[in-house]
Amino acid sequence: MGANGTERTGGELIVDTLSANGATLAFGVPGESFLAVLDGFYGSNQMEFVISRQEGGAAMMADAYGKLTGRPGICFVTRGPGATNASSGVHIAYQDSSPMILFIGQVGRSMLDREAFQEIDYRRMFGQMSKWTAEISDATRIPEYINRAFHVATSGRPGPVVLALPEDMLRDRVAKPEIVPAGAVTITPGTDAVRHLRQLLAAAERPLVMLGGRGWDQTACEAFRSFAETNYLPVTCAFRYQDLFDNDHPLYAGDVGIGVNPKLAEHIGKADLVLALGPRLGEMTTNGYTLFEPPWPRQKLVHVHAGVEELGRVYEPELAINASMTAFAKALGDVEPVHATWHAWTDDARADFEAWSKPTLGAGDVQLSQIVAWLRENTPDDTIICNGAGNYTSWVHRFYRYRRHGTQLAPTSGSMGYGTPAAVAAKLVHPDRTVISFAGDGCFMMNGQEIATAAQYGANIIVIVANNRMLGTIRMHQERAYPGRVVGTDLINPDFAALAQAYGAHGEKVTRTEDFADAFERASNAGRPAMIELEIDPEALTPGAGLSAIREAAQNA
């Protein structure tokens, strides 16, 4: 008997331990391999199990939860096909440094290593895309394993943890222990390192800041903003971390990644000091490792990251600082201001951003740049914008302006199908906020079934589908490499408005830019999830170049 006079099944103890660690939501698709855990949810008044329609969507919801809250997103899936489906979300969480714990029902212990029904060795399967993968074979050790999972998922560089649960272990009855919740480790920067950073800044003539990575919160963002204002520094944000700095602030210079503003790329090339605060400096953020030359950048580089293994991994920095972003941002408050001589440098960077973010004119009657610009002027500052992957995202990143931390949910891993499930999770976490998901037609069809989840749980998201009847990004690369030789990138789609209505959502189609504002108002007031399909001219392949122009340039190259 436990200290409180009770015994618990392994399944119940899973839920008890999650609740003790502050978890309130779990996403998943039920399976017979973890029925005992589902029974644990039945008796819980602290946690809710959210039924998703496919394990990939469930894992992406958990990833979005981790991004929004800084706490591990919890996901439950069954063995075999359930785990393989969920791997797409685990990969996102790993590349995006999102805290997540994936629980997988496993075959019974007596059947292990026989290739039993749907059996997989999850240590091998998830070894390269998780921070830690383990199997719990003893129900008495459930609190130990789960607490360690919380610790690993949130400490250093955050990421996913995978725990396999043999189904017979979940039925074992054990004494319920006292459960003490786990805590994340905060890494404080050394005073010598902060002093060295100040010396490098004082000696610079053309400094530039690049924000990114996980571990930020609103307080840390505000602390950094004060530092940037005091020293009049131009601030950029890494690929899909645009919500770390108010895009309307006069110091903001734009986002760095694929499709970077050429003038911003030029600015980075001319910088003599780059303060990279939080980003991993991977392929997307460095525009294919071209903005900085590996392994020794021409610019002096200060790299701050919570994961010590990321420091010096690709680039040798002038100064490497291993620190949590909250602790580092707080330490910046003690840095004595320098005499900034770079006001014109900073103002020029801002002017380039202002010009870059003005709506462009492309082919067709629906101008996506104008629609995105309308949304940035007519939605609340705390609106959460979600998207997956595809050329349509270049309009969102370029013409929307993020004003607060925690308002951008997008995969740095470049995974399609992310926007809709991420929006569902965001609306469940923040039911009073406007949540908009952008998706291309190909992107939406990968996890669009989660509209059913939104309808079931009253998550009144607004999904905007940019339908150009093709896989736009792949078509763009195809036309550049093999102009006119089109294979496999054209799509025949359903009537998206009718599909939304079939799911119980509001749905309508917009064929002219001027009709969007009224359609968005109807969607906002529908009292249920809503979808707006935008009929995009296939010629409008990127904000800067149409399909024909891309093909012609490739043919003439």
C-alpha positions in Angstrom: 0.0 0.0 0.0 1.2 3.5 -0.7 1.8 6.3 1.8 -1.7 7.5 1.2 -3.2 4.1 1.6 -3.8 3.4 -2.1 -2.4 1.3 -4.9 -2.3 2.4 -8.5 -2.0 0.7 -11.8 0.9 1.6 -14.0 -1.5 3.5 -16.3 -2.9 5.5 -13.4 0.6 6.3 -12.1 1.5 7.6 -15.6 -1.3 10.2 -15.3 -0.6 10.9 -11.6 3.1 11.7 -12.4 2.2 13.9 -15.4 -0.3 15.8 -13.3 2.3 16.3 -10.5 4.6 17.8 -13.1 2.0 20.3 -14.1 0.7 18.7 -17.3 -3.0 19.5 -18.1 -3.4 18.3 -21.7 -2.3 15.2 -23.6 -2.8 14.7 -27.3 -3.0 11.4 -28.9 -4.8 8.6 -30.8 -6.1 5.8 -28.6 -4.7 2.3 -29.0 -5.2 -1.0 -27.3 -1.6 -1.0 -26.2 -2.2 1.7 -23.6 -5.8 1.2 -22.5 -4.7 1.3 -18.9 -3.4 4.9 -19.4 -6.7 5.9 -20.9 -8.4 4.5 -17.9 -6.1 6.6 -15.8 -7.4 9.7 -17.6 -10.9 8.6 -16.9 -10.3 9.1 -13.2 -8.3 12.3 -13.5 -9.7 15.7 -12.8 -6.4 17.5 -13.6 -5.6 16.2 -17.2 -7.6 16.0 -20.4 -6.9 13.6 -23.2 -7.4 15.3 -26.6 -8.3 12.9 -29.4 -6.5 13.7 -32.6 -7.4 12.1 -35.9 -3.9 10.9 -36.9 -0.7 10.4 -34.8 1.3 12.9 -36.9 -1.2 15.6 -36.1 -1.2 14.6 -32.4 2.6 14.9 -32.2 2.5 18.2 -34.0 -0.1 19.5 -31.4 2.3 18.4 -28.6 5.2 20.2 -30.3 3.1 23.4 -30.6 2.1 23.1 -27.0 5.8 22.9 -26.1 6.7 25.9 -28.2 3.9 28.0 -26.6 4.3 27.1 -23.0 8.0 26.0 -22.6 6.7 22.9 -20.9 6.8 19.5 -22.6 3.9 18.7 -24.9 2.5 15.3 -24.0 1.5 12.8 -26.7 0.3 9.2 -26.5 0.3 6.8 -29.5 0.1 3.1 -30.0 2.9 0.8 -31.1 4.0 0.2 -34.7 2.0 2.4 -37.1 1.0 4.8 -34.4 4.7 5.4 -33.6 5.8 5.7 -37.2 3.0 8.2 -37.8 4.1 10.2 -34.8 7.7 10.3 -35.9 7.0 13.3 -38.1 6.1 15.4 -35.1 9.1 14.1 -33.1 11.4 15.1 -35.9 10.0 18.6 -35.8 10.4 18.8 -32.0 14.1 17.7 -32.3 15.1 20.1 -35.1 13.0 22.9 -33.5 14.3 22.3 -30.0 10.7 21.9 -28.6 10.1 20.1 -25.3 8.0 17.0 -25.8 7.4 13.6 -24.3 6.0 10.9 -26.6 4.6 7.8 -24.9 4.2 4.7 -27.0 2.3 1.6 -26.1 4.5 -1.4 -26.5 4.0 -5.1 -26.7 3.9 -7.1 -23.5 7.2 -7.8 -21.8 7.0 -11.6 -22.4 6.7 -10.9 -26.1 9.6 -8.6 -26.6 12.3 -9.3 -29.2 10.1 -11.8 -31.1 8.9 -9.2 -33.6 5.4 -9.5 -32.1 2.4 -7.7 -33.5 3.5 -4.1 -34.4 6.7 -4.5 -32.3 9.5 -2.0 -32.9 12.7 -1.3 -30.9 12.0 2.4 -30.2 15.6 3.0 -28.9 16.8 2.3 -32.4 13.9 4.0 -34.2 14.0 7.3 -32.3 17.7 7.3 -31.3 18.7 10.0 -33.7 15.6 12.2 -33.3 15.2 12.3 -29.6 17.2 13.5 -26.6 16.5 10.3 -24.8 14.5 7.1 -25.6 13.8 4.5 -23.0 11.4 1.7 -22.1 9.7 1.4 -18.7 9.7 -2.3 -17.7 8.9 -1.8 -13.9 5.8 0.1 -12.9 7.4 1.2 -9.6 9.9 3.3 -11.6 7.3 5.2 -13.6 7.8 8.5 -11.5 11.6 8.2 -11.9 11.4 7.8 -15.7 8.8 10.5 -16.2 10.6 13.0 -14.0 13.8 12.4 -15.9 11.9 12.8 -19.1 10.7 16.3 -18.0 14.2 17.2 -16.9 15.8 16.1 -20.2 13.1 17.6 -22.4 13.5 21.1 -20.8 17.1 21.4 -19.8 19.9 22.7 -22.1 18.7 22.6 -25.7 15.1 21.5 -25.3 13.8 18.6 -27.3 11.7 15.4 -27.4 11.9 12.3 -25.2 10.3 9.0 -26.1 9.1 6.5 -23.5 7.8 3.0 -24.5 5.2 1.4 -22.2 4.8 -2.4 -22.3 1.0 -2.9 -22.0 1.2 -5.6 -19.3 3.4 -3.2 -17.2 0.6 -0.6 -17.4 -1.8 -3.1 -15.7 0.6 -3.9 -12.8 -0.6 -2.5 -9.4 2.0 -0.8 -7.3 2.1 1.4 -4.2 1.6 5.1 -5.0 4.6 7.1 -3.9 4.9 10.7 -3.1 5.7 12.4 -6.4 8.0 15.4 -6.4 7.9 17.3 -9.8 11.1 17.6 -11.9 12.7 21.0 -12.6 14.7 22.3 -15.5 18.3 23.5 -15.1 18.9 27.2 -15.6 22.4 28.0 -16.9 23.7 31.4 -15.8 26.4 33.1 -17.9 29.7 33.9 -16.2 30.5 37.5 -15.4 33.8 37.3 -17.4 31.9 36.2 -20.5 29.4 39.0 -20.2 32.2 41.5 -19.7 34.0 40.2 -22.8 30.8 40.6 -24.8 30.6 44.2 -23.7 34.3 44.8 -24.8 33.6 43.3 -28.2 30.5 45.5 -28.6 32.4 48.6 -27.6 35.1 47.9 -30.3 32.5 47.3 -33.0 31.5 49.7 -35.8 28.8 47.7 -37.5 27.2 45.3 -34.9 24.1 43.2 -35.5 22.0 40.9 -33.3 20.3 37.7 -34.4 17.7 36.3 -32.0 16.5 32.7 -32.1 16.0 29.4 -30.4 13.9 28.2 -27.6 14.0 29.1 -23.9 12.8 32.7 -24.3 9.7 34.1 -22.4 8.1 37.5 -22.5 10.2 38.8 -19.6 13.4 37.7 -21.4 12.3 39.4 -24.6 11.6 42.6 -22.8 14.9 42.5 -21.0 16.7 42.0 -24.3 14.7 44.9 -25.9 15.9 47.2 -23.2 19.5 46.2 -23.9 19.0 46.7 -27.7 17.4 50.1 -27.1 20.1 51.3 -24.8 22.8 50.4 -27.4 20.8 51.2 -30.5 21.4 47.8 -32.1 19.9 46.5 -35.3 17.9 43.3 -34.4 17.1 40.4 -36.7 15.3 37.2 -35.9 16.3 33.7 -37.1 14.1 31.6 -39.4 10.6 31.3 -37.9 11.5 33.0 -34.6 10.2 36.4 -35.7 8.1 36.8 -32.6 11.1 37.3 -30.3 11.2 41.0 -31.1 8.4 43.4 -32.0 8.5 43.7 -35.8 7.1 47.3 -35.5 10.0 48.4 -33.4 12.4 50.9 -35.1 15.4 48.6 -34.3 13.9 45.5 -36.1 15.7 44.7 -39.3 13.9 41.6 -40.5 14.1 37.8 -40.4 17.1 35.7 -41.5 16.6 32.5 -43.4 15.5 31.2 -46.7 14.1 34.0 -48.9 16.1 36.6 -46.8 15.9 40.2 -47.9 18.9 40.6 -50.2 19.7 43.9 -48.5 19.6 42.3 -45.1 22.0 39.6 -46.3 24.3 42.3 -47.5 24.0 44.0 -44.2 25.0 40.8 -42.4 28.0 40.4 -44.7 29.2 43.9 -43.9 28.8 43.5 -40.1 31.9 43.3 -38.0 30.2 41.8 -35.0 27.2 39.4 -34.9 25.6 38.6 -31.5 23.8 35.3 -32.2 21.6 35.0 -29.1 19.9 31.6 -29.0 19.8 30.2 -32.6 21.6 27.0 -33.6 23.0 28.7 -36.7 21.8 25.8 -38.9 21.3 25.6 -42.6 18.0 27.6 -42.7 19.1 30.4 -40.5 22.4 30.9 -42.3 20.8 30.6 -45.8 22.6 27.4 -46.6 25.7 28.3 -44.5 26.4 31.3 -46.8 25.7 34.3 -44.5 28.7 33.1 -42.4 31.5 31.1 -43.8 32.1 27.9 -41.8 34.1 27.2 -39.7 35.6 30.7 -39.3 33.2 33.5 -40.1 34.6 36.7 -41.4 32.5 38.6 -38.8 33.4 38.4 -35.2 30.8 36.0 -33.7 29.4 35.8 -30.2 27.2 32.7 -29.9 25.0 32.2 -26.9 23.1 28.9 -26.6 21.7 26.8 -23.8 23.1 23.6 -25.3 26.9 23.5 -24.9 27.1 21.0 -27.8 25.9 23.6 -30.2 28.7 26.0 -29.4 31.4 25.6 -32.0 29.5 22.8 -33.8 29.5 24.6 -37.2 31.2 27.9 -36.5 34.1 28.8 -34.3 32.9 31.9 -32.3 35.0 34.7 -31.0 33.1 34.2 -27.8 30.9 31.2 -26.8 28.5 31.6 -23.9 26.7 28.6 -22.6 23.5 30.0 -20.9 19.8 29.8 -20.7 18.1 32.6 -22.6 16.1 33.8 -19.6 19.3 34.0 -17.5 21.3 35.6 -20.2 18.7 38.2 -21.0 18.6 39.1 -17.3 22.4 39.4 -17.2 22.3 41.9 -20.1 20.6 44.4 -17.7 23.9 44.7 -15.8 25.9 45.5 -19.0 27.1 49.1 -19.0 25.9 50.8 -22.2 28.5 51.5 -24.9 28.8 54.7 -26.9 26.9 53.7 -30.1 28.4 55.2 -33.2 26.3 53.1 -35.6 23.0 55.0 -35.6 23.1 55.3 -39.4 23.9 51.6 -39.8 20.9 50.7 -37.7 18.6 53.1 -39.4 19.6 51.9 -42.8 18.8 48.3 -41.8 15.3 49.4 -40.6 14.7 51.3 -43.8 15.5 48.2 -45.9 13.0 46.2 -43.9 10.3 48.8 -44.3 10.8 48.7 -48.1 10.9 44.9 -48.2 7.7 44.4 -46.2 5.6 46.6 -48.5 3.0 44.5 -50.4 4.0 43.4 -53.9 1.8 42.9 -56.9 1.7 39.5 -58.5 -0.5 37.5 -60.9 -4.2 36.9 -60.3 -7.2 38.5 -58.6 -6.1 37.4 -55.1 -3.1 39.2 -53.9 -1.7 37.3 -50.9 0.7 40.0 -49.9 -2.2 42.5 -49.5 -4.2 39.9 -47.5 -1.4 39.3 -45.1 -0.8 43.0 -44.8 -4.5 43.5 -44.0 -4.3 40.9 -41.3 -1.3 42.5 -39.7 -3.3 45.8 -39.4 -6.6 44.3 -38.4 -5.9 41.5 -35.9 -4.9 41.8 -32.2 -1.3 42.0 -31.2 -1.6 38.6 -29.4 -3.0 36.8 -32.5 -1.2 33.5 -33.0 -0.1 32.7 -36.6 0.6 29.1 -37.5 1.9 27.6 -40.8 3.5 24.5 -42.2 5.8 24.5 -45.2 5.5 25.7 -48.7 6.0 28.8 -50.9 2.9 30.4 -49.4 4.8 30.9 -46.2 7.2 33.4 -47.8 4.2 35.8 -48.0 3.4 35.3 -44.4 7.0 35.7 -43.1 7.6 38.7 -45.3 4.4 40.8 -45.0 3.1 39.9 -41.5 4.5 41.6 -38.4 4.8 39.8 -35.1 4.5 42.0 -32.1 4.6 39.7 -29.1 6.5 36.6 -28.0 4.5 33.4 -28.4 2.6 34.5 -31.6 4.4 32.5 -34.2 4.1 28.7 -34.6 6.0 27.3 -37.5 8.4 24.4 -38.0 12.0 25.4 -38.6 12.4 21.7 -39.8 10.3 22.7 -42.8 7.6 20.0 -42.3 4.4 20.2 -44.2 1.0 19.6 -42.5 2.0 21.5 -39.3 -0.3 24.6 -39.4 -3.7 23.1 -38.7 -2.8 20.8 -35.8 -0.6 23.6 -34.3 -3.5 25.9 -34.5 -5.8 23.5 -32.7 -3.3 23.2 -29.8 -2.8 26.9 -29.7 -6.6 27.5 -29.4 -6.9 25.0 -26.6 -4.0 26.6 -24.7 -5.3 30.2 -25.4 -9.0 29.9 -26.1 -9.5 33.7 -25.9 -7.0 34.6 -28.5 -7.4 34.7 -32.3 -5.6 31.8 -33.9 -5.0 31.7 -37.7 -3.4 28.9 -39.6 -2.0 29.4 -43.1 -1.7 26.4 -45.4 -1.0 25.7 -49.0 -3.3 23.2 -50.7 -0.7 20.5 -50.5 0.2 21.4 -46.9 -3.4 21.4 -45.7 -4.2 18.0 -47.2 -1.5 16.4 -45.0 -3.2 17.0 -41.7 -6.4 18.9 -42.6 -8.4 16.1 -40.9 -7.6 17.8 -37.6 -10.3 20.3 -38.5 -12.5 17.5 -37.0 -10.5 17.7 -33.8 -11.1 21.5 -33.7 -14.8 21.0 -34.2 -15.0 18.4 -31.5 -13.3 20.5 -28.9 -14.7 23.9 -29.9 -11.3 25.2 -30.9 -12.5 27.9 -33.2 -9.5 28.4 -35.4 -9.4 30.1 -38.8 -7.6 28.2 -41.5 -6.6 30.1 -44.6 -5.8 27.8 -47.5 -3.8 29.3 -50.4 -4.8 27.0 -53.3 -2.7 27.2 -56.4 -3.4 23.6 -57.4 0.3 22.5 -57.1 3.1 21.7 -54.7 4.5 25.2 -55.1 7.9 24.8 -53.5 8.8 21.6 -55.4 7.4 23.1 -58.6 9.7 26.1 -58.1 12.8 23.9 -57.7 11.6 21.7 -60.6 11.3 24.7 -63.0 14.7 25.9 -62.0 16.4 22.6 -62.5 14.3 21.1 -65.2 12.3 23.9 -66.8 9.0 22.8 -68.4 9.5 19.2 -67.5 6.7 19.0 -64.9 6.1 15.7 -63.2 4.3 15.0 -59.9 3.7 18.6 -58.8 0.2 19.3 -60.1 -2.7 18.7 -57.8 -6.4 18.1 -58.2 -8.0 19.3 -54.9 -11.4 19.0 -53.2 -13.7 21.9 -52.7 -12.0 23.2 -49.5 -15.0 25.3 -48.4 -17.3 22.3 -48.8 -14.8 20.1 -47.0 -14.8 22.4 -44.1 -18.5 22.4 -43.9 -18.5 18.6 -44.0 -16.3 18.7 -40.8 -18.8 21.0 -39.2 -16.8 24.2 -39.8 -17.6 27.4 -41.5 -16.2 27.4 -45.1 -16.1 29.8 -48.0 -14.0 30.7 -51.0 -12.4 34.0 -51.9 -11.6 34.8 -55.5 -10.9 38.5 -55.2 -8.6 40.4 -52.8 -11.3 42.9 -51.9 -13.6 40.2 -50.7 -11.3 38.9 -48.1 -12.0 41.3 -45.2 -15.7 40.5 -45.2 -15.0 36.8 -45.4 -12.6 37.0 -42.5 -15.2 38.8 -40.4 -17.7 36.1 -41.1 -15.2 33.5 -40.2 -14.3 35.3 -37.0 -18.0 35.5 -36.0 -19.0 32.0 -37.1 -18.8 30.5 -33.5 -17.1 27.4 -34.9 -13.9 26.6 -36.7 -13.6 28.3 -40.1 -11.8 27.9 -43.4 -11.2 30.5 -46.1 -10.0 29.1 -49.4 -8.0 31.6 -51.4 -7.9 30.9 -55.2 -4.3 31.7 -56.0 -3.1 32.1 -59.6 -0.6 29.3 -60.3 1.6 32.0 -61.9 2.1 33.6 -58.5 4.7 31.2 -57.3 6.8 33.6 -55.1 6.5 37.2 -54.0 9.3 38.2 -56.3 9.0 36.0 -59.4 6.2 34.2 -61.3 6.2 30.7 -62.6 6.9 31.7 -66.2 9.7 34.0 -65.2 11.4 31.3 -63.2 11.1 28.8 -66.1 12.3 31.3 -68.7 15.3 32.3 -66.6 16.3 28.6 -66.2 15.9 27.9 -69.9 18.1 30.9 -70.8 20.7 30.1 -68.2 
